[in-house]
Amino acid sequence: MEMHSNVELSSASSSDAEGKESDEGILPHSTPSPAESEQLDESPTQDDETKDPVVIHARAYQLEMLEESLKQNIIVAAELDMSPPEKQFEVLKARIRNVQIKLLSGGDNYDAWGEPRIWEDFLRNVRIVVSTHQVLFDAVSHAFIRLDRLALIVFDEAAGLPVPAILGLTASPVMKSSLKGLEEIEATLDAVCKSPSVHRDQLMSMVKRPEMACIPYTPPPPRPTYTKSMASLYKVTQELDIYSDPYILRLCAENTERSRATLQKALEKRDTKTCRQMQSLCRKSDEVWRELGAWAADYFIYTAINQFLDSVKKNDQWFGAWESREKQYLASVLQKVEVERTPIGDTLEASNKVNVLIRELSSSPEDTTGIVFVRQAATVVVLACILSSLPSLESRFRVGAMLGTSRWSSRGRNVGELYRDDRSQHLHDFQDGKLNLLVATEVLEEGIDVPACNLVVCFDPPTTLKSFIQRRGRARARESRLIMMVPAESSKYVEWAQLEMEMKKKYEDELREIQRLADLEDEESPDIPPFRVAKTGAQLDFDQAKSHLDHVCASLTSHQYVESRPYYLKREMEVSRSGPPMVKETVVLPISFPPHLRRFEGSRVWYSEKNATKDAAFQAFIALYEAGLVNDHLMPLKNELGSAETRAARAEVNGLWNPWLEIARSWDTTTSVSVRKLRLIDQRGHVISEFDAGLPSGFPDLPAFNIYWDKANQWRTEVGEVHVVPKAGLKPNQSMALIDLAYGHRWEVHDSPHVLHLDVHVSVVRFGALIPSIMHKIEVYLVADELCKTLLKELAFSDLSLVATAISSSAAREATDYQRLEFLGDTILKLLTTVSVAANPDVVESLIGASLLDGGMSKALACIRTFIPEIEWHTLDAARDILASQRPRKEELPSTLSPLEDLIGYSFQNKALACEAMTHASFNLGQLTDACMERLEFIGDAVLDNIIVSILWNYERELTHQEMHLYRTASVNADFLGFMIMEWTYIQEATSILEDGRTVESQVRVPVWKLMRHSSQGLSGAQSVTEENHALERTDILQCMREGSEYPWALLAHLRIPKSFSDLFESILGAVWVDSGSMDACREVVERAGILPYLRRLLADRIDVTHPKNKLGELAALDQKKVAYETEPRRRDDGDGSKEWVCRVLVGGELLVELGGGVSREEVVTKAAGVGYDKLLRNRATRTRL
């Protein structure tokens, strides 16, 4: 959503970036000068890594509610759960990285900010603030913040303020035990309460409401009746000698002013760890006695004490955060408590509350699967033990326990925590059906999905309506029950019963609605005929359309972090006032599809939403077929593309064309001969001999060429102008005589006419040995000339030598071959191919390169059209105009992208292209997002290749094909581009407020990748990992780029940069080209990004850019050996259980090196190849010396 002002309340992400010094000459250009860069804050702030790698995408009903919120202020009433501000801040900070975000709470002492200046400083460059609603209320009440400065307010379960835009989120429109507060909230927020209506029939049918029953129990007496163990525990606690406590002894030994003050407070309040633990144990045992009874209290004390003593004896890590002396002292105290364990049985001394629960469980149906909600963690563990051990229940229930306590060993442990194992496994077992009864704290109220659960028991009643709704929602099975256990004399029984009656009436209305929709669907039979492809007979039935459309979308958008499923939006249509409303659905395809193929509406209105959905899917599928994205067998086009390269590695072709056969035949019919004078010149410039060579059907233009007599002598052959003479005037052909003199001693030479007429005196005996070489050179140009007269006639080549080079492979050992031209032609073909990539032979690509050199881009395009006529090719200008016309016009950038143009040094004419370039395919906000970076990235990739290859081709030193290939790879690989875009930053001011109200100003670098818009939690996690790796490795990489003699392949691989980083750069480049049509503008962007400066350094200093794998392979090939890499992930030996990649390098089947510590397979292979190369090089040197 575009913001109309500069602050959003409650939505977030900080743009904290590394404040490192700019590196002139290599690093991308940033906004400040190098002098300014030296003043930046040198302390980088890393984003917290997103722990959960699950990809989260907006669902259809969420997008529906978002679009509704753009029309008016709304309160979304749905079963969703919100977290505290701190948690929201961390999540939003990890997900939204392109703006500054701040958390503001009471701990920031904001109530002391008595001047508007402080608030202005705090909000400077801040776009999102996460806080409680009270903070906003106070700031507005004191006029420190004006409401018209806010673009959006998101409220979580709070009544607040009118204007500006308001989006409220709630699981229930009311919090208290009343249904009358909705109107008040709507009036207060100037909003309307709405619930999702997309697929309403499906949504309503999935909500299975449990039957509620309130079960009374007799509460325990106010004062507990101490058991023997309880009495002993209280006695030991009261008699505790605090002067023997290690904490007190340490304070006494320190004897400082500080320690004496602390000692006094500790003695007055008996505040030591041992005292607190003993007092806590007493309180928990009292709570267990009240809730569960005497046996449970004894069991709790016995288990807690023995668990602690056992941990101290084994010296394990459960209480690892404790000091050793404190553990030993507390152990000695607990050993004084007299405890005993009584076996459990059906006659155990339990509370009436437990007995009522046992009775309810015993009378429940055989297929019962339930959750028992309990308030205290200790009560959970003991109650689970009771229920799992009772003979009357153990045959029916397999019981587990679930608590929300942290399992990290660094957290301080308490003696009363009874569980040692990972209780989250109990939840998994419950979901898998291995357990059928779970005793849990409120941690299980939200975020679980247990479809088979048909019983929920509130052992302790919920404290709020929200808690009640969440617990009720755990019972998802049909005919499920919700049991509320309440004290017999409590009025809560009546309150919950009344609330349930009101809700039950509403549920019955919903059930009737479900049945009505089902009846309408049964009555409404679609009469839409199937879609049939006449060519193949394939057909699509109306009922299959939705599943087929899902398959097409999944096949064509199967990218990491990207949601591939379409979603549907419903629009109600009032056909008549008396009849029920009818609906029409619109299906929205993933953002990867072109804008005109994203939204499709059904052909008519329906009573049934299911039929309306099928109709929209049916229309969408037909449109995709007509657009060519579905083939004639109604399968995704990707299936066809996947088989495009399944052709055989070898194909039968015609032999090389022999021009001499046609020339031999021409001698019989021709009346004139084309003659050129050939002159042999030695290395000193002296003319050795001159002679005439003639052909009957045209003599092609030949440049001067070298002929080698032996290793020490080479002669230059110069070719004169052609002139035509009558055949009858030719002197006798001396070719066969000269060949006989040169080779007659080796084989028999027949005296027959020769295809090449030579007028040279036979006294030049050695000239006969040169005739085959001269004929071969003429043959190459005869083939090139024939191509220019036939297949390449429309291209009108002016330089025949370019064609001769283009058709000569390296295996032919000619003076020039097609590899350099093929390298250039491949780039041109890639650039002009903006829709699909064709797999063409090298000769075709080299001819394209030759065409470019002979006549520019227009002739290269004509060459492509000659060889690939089935595609409609466009000139660069025409293609650019088409691509530009497909984008909507936009005059302004969203404020979140405003730094982009200054950073890249280019101002977009159409700002929509900039937005598209910065939008990842996972970013989907309905109609707010109409395109993503994928198409621009594809174009930018070709543009970048063209820029790099142009520089390599025109370099002052003629580079070999291999050199150009290596330098291009070093300049455009994803790891390098990703690193450069992480270094490409702009400066942003940041502020913080001290306790005394003073403002501290600082500057932070914000990398351009943080401007990329996406909606993937998985991508956020990968970005955080990469950012951490970048902070650790950037110094070494930059030093290697500035001073190293080798390319930093392994260091770059260690960063594990997501491909989306390099894609972002290429999409920006593609956007600049589509917007400007100028390669010069694109070249400037590549320059500012730091890519061209580094390429110049690679070329000038002849840096070794060969990948370690290639270097090792080439070295091993000298000994006729092959290299193999074996990789596997292993657990590290350092005890933290983390994973590392290990690589074994084998040369000729023998182990050369084994290397571990890799963060990825690619990185460890690169490192191992480098180490292996060095070792193999040393071994070869040792063998040479021996």
MOHU-V778359 format. One line per field, one symbol per residue. ss: DSSP state (H for helix, E for strand, - for the rest). A space follows every 10 residues. Layout:
BEGIN
ss: ???
END
This chain:
BEGIN
ss: ------EEE- ---------- ---------- ---HHHH--- ---------- ---------H HHHHHHHHH- ---EEEE--- ----HHHHHH HHHHH----E EEEE-HHH-H HH---HHHHH HH---EEEEE E-HHHHHHHH H-----HHHE EEEEEE---- ----EEEEEE ---------- -HHHHHHHH- -EEE-----H HHHHHH---- EEEEEEE--- -------HHH HHHHHHHH-- -HHH-HHHHH HHHH--HHHH HHHHHHHHH- --HHHHHHHH HHHHHHHHHH HH-HHHHHHH HHHHHHHHHH HHHH------ ---HHHHHHH HHHH------ ---------- -HHHHHHHHH HH-------E EEE---HHHH HHHHHHHHH- HHHH----EE EE-------- ---------- ---HHHHHHH HH----EEEE -HHHH----- ----EEEE-- ----HHHHHH HH-------- EEEEEEE--- -HHHHHHHHH HHHHHHHHHH HHHHHHHHHH HHH------- EE------EE -HHHHHHHHH HHHHHH---- ------EEEE EEE------- -EEEEEEE-- ----HHH-EE E----E--HH HHHHHHHHHH HHHHHH---E -----EHHHH HH-------- --------HH HHHHHHHHH- -EEEEEEEEE E-----EEEE EEEEE----- ----EEEE-- ---EEEEEE- --EEEEHHH- ----HHHHHH HHH------- ------EEE- ----HHHHHH HHHHHHHHHH HHHHHHHHH- --HHH----H HHHHHH---H HH------HH HHHHHHHHHH HH-------- -HHHHHHHHH HHHHHHHHHH HHHHHHH--- -----HHHHH HHHHH----- ----HHH-HH HHHH------ HHHHHHH-E- -----HHH-- ---HHHHHHH HHHHHHHHHH HHH------- HHHHHHHHHH HH-HHHHHHH HHH-EEEEEE EEE-----EE EEEEEEEHHH H-E---HHHH HHHHHHHHHH HHHHHHHHHH HHH--E--HH HHHH----HH HHHHHHHHHH HHHHHH--HH HHHHHHHH-- HHHHHHHHHH ---E---HHH HHHHHHH--- --EEEEEEEE E-------EE EEEEEEE--E EEEEEEEE-- HHHHHHHHHH HHHHHHHHHH HHHHH-
END
